[in-house]
Amino acid sequence: MEQQELFEQYVHEVMEWMSQLAERSDMRGEVEELLTYLSSHEGGWTEEAVKEVEAIVASLYEKTVQRISLVEERATDERSEMEQGLERTAGTHTLPPLPYRYDALEPHISGEIMYLHHTKHHQSYVDGLNKAEKMMETARETNDYELLIHWEREAAFHGSGHYLHTIFWYNMTPKGGGEPKGALLEQIKTNFGSVARFKNHFTEAAKKVEGVGWAILVWSPRAHRLEILQTEKHQLMTQWDTIPLLVLDVWEHAYYLQYKNDRAAYINSFWNVVNWRDVEQRFEQARRLRWQPF
Ligand SMILES: [Fe+2]
């Protein structure tokens, strides 16, 4: 076969593949661009031009594989979640079982404290979160947001309570103490100098929480480092143990020069500039982090 014929056959195969891809994937735009270029090509194909096509095909192929693996991953996740009965709808949180007996942490933490803390306090967070989620669902269905601030507050208060206590129970064990190992140990040394320094800082942070709250060791996916934070009251309109995907700054500095006191107009305008591709990407990353739901 002549080289020119080979080139043409290759281009023909590429076009076939692209047509299939355009039908089945969400990459229609990129694919159609290449198809138009290929079909409008006049005269013979040079080696250089074919190489260019090859490069474009390679990059499209890579993107396709990535997307297919994401789709497959999603399908597997969803399947296994359904199989395990872990699919979550609003208002279906449950009290996680303690991974040890109530008195197992004695003498350090008494069985009575553990019993009350788990069965009364944590249970009321679970109930409160379920109620808040149901009420917000009703608000969405009826488009009645009169009490939204109240239910958002409840969701933050009870949600943080539920998620943090769930972490807390599993953060402890009767055979605990000692030192961390492996990657965590290395990261602690990198960020705090030593385990002893980390413990001192964490202890002081816990002692100095004003009123109610928590001391929290966090990992920042942005800064790639560990940090120690305090939360005074966990309910200040956030749910700890969640990952932000889409955020809107409504401080006055974000809109006042242009919109004055018309925050609603600014928010309406925001919807015209939302980068859903970015939010999707954040979601793709975030959704891979999955804890056992309760
Ligand atoms: Fe508590």
Boltz pocket constraint, residues with backbone or C-beta under 6 A from the ligand:
constraints:
  - pocket:
      binder: B
      contacts: [[A, 117], [A, 121], [A, 165]]
      max_distance: 6.0
